[in-house]
Amino acid sequence: MTTASDTAGILIVDDMEENLVALEAVLGSLSHRVVRARSGEEALKAMLREEFAVVLIDVLMPGMNGFETAANIKGLDQTKDVPIILLTGASVDPNYAYRGYTVGAADFLIKPFDPWLLRTKVNVFLELHRKNQQLAAQADQLKRLLTSENRPGGEPAGTAPGGTRGAQEGEEPATVASGTPEAGPGEERRLTDITAQLAELELLLRDARGTDQSNLADRVAELERSVGRLMTSRGG
C-alpha cells in the first residue's frame, strides 16, 4: 500500500534552469519525486497543492528571495513543519547563514556543494518524514482502538444507566453482546492514562523535527503493550 511518506516529494526552488538541472541530477537517485519551482510564489503554490518531505531553496532569487520564501513557508500551518535547506553561492554575506536559521531553515549549504553531502542531508530529512508518518499512524491506530473500547461514561455500548440493563438485585452484571465485561474503575484509570499519553505523543509528533525519534518509537511501543494488557484483562 502506498503511504504518505512514499508519495511525499522533494521541492527544489531556483530561478536558474542550470541549477535546477544540477539538483535533479544529484537527487534523482533518492527514488523520490523531485518537483521544480522557479520562484518563491511558485514554491508556495506547489506546497499548498501537495506534500513535500523537504524543500531546497536558492537564496538569491528575483522577487521573493530565499529568506522571504522560507519565512512564508514557516508562516503557514499547512507547511510550517516542512524542513528547509537554503542554498547560496560562496561570495555572499557571512551573515546569510544566521539569517537562514532565524527564518526557520533546518540547514544551509554553500555552492559549489559536494553532491554526496547534499544527498546525505536530503536523505536524512526523507527518513525523518517517513518515521514521523509511521509514528503518527501508530498513534492514530491506538487512539481508534481506545475510542472503540472506552465508551462514554465508562459503560459498554448497549447498557442502561448503571450498567444493569434492568437487572434485578443479586444478578450478575450485564455484559455487551460480544461478552466483554464492563470496565472497572481500575481499567478506566488505565484508559484515561493511556489516552493522556497519546495526546502528549501527538503534540510531540507535530514538533518532531527536534525530537528524539527512538524515544517516540519506544513510547508508542509501550502504549501498544499497555493497550494489549488492558484488552487481555477485559477479555478475561
Secondary structure, 3 states (H helix, E strand, C coil): CCCHHHHCEEEEECCCHHHHHHHHHHHHHHCCCEEEECCHHHHHHHHHHCCEEEEEEECCCCCCCHHHHHHHHHCCCCCCCCCEEEEECCCCCCCHHHHHHHCCCCEEEECCCCHHHHHHHHHHHHHHHHHHHHHHHHHHHHHHHHHHHCCHHHCCCCCCCCCCCCCCCCCCCCCCCCCCCCCCHHHHHHHHHHHHHHHHHHHHHHCHHHCCHHHHHHHHHHHHHHHHHHHHHHHC
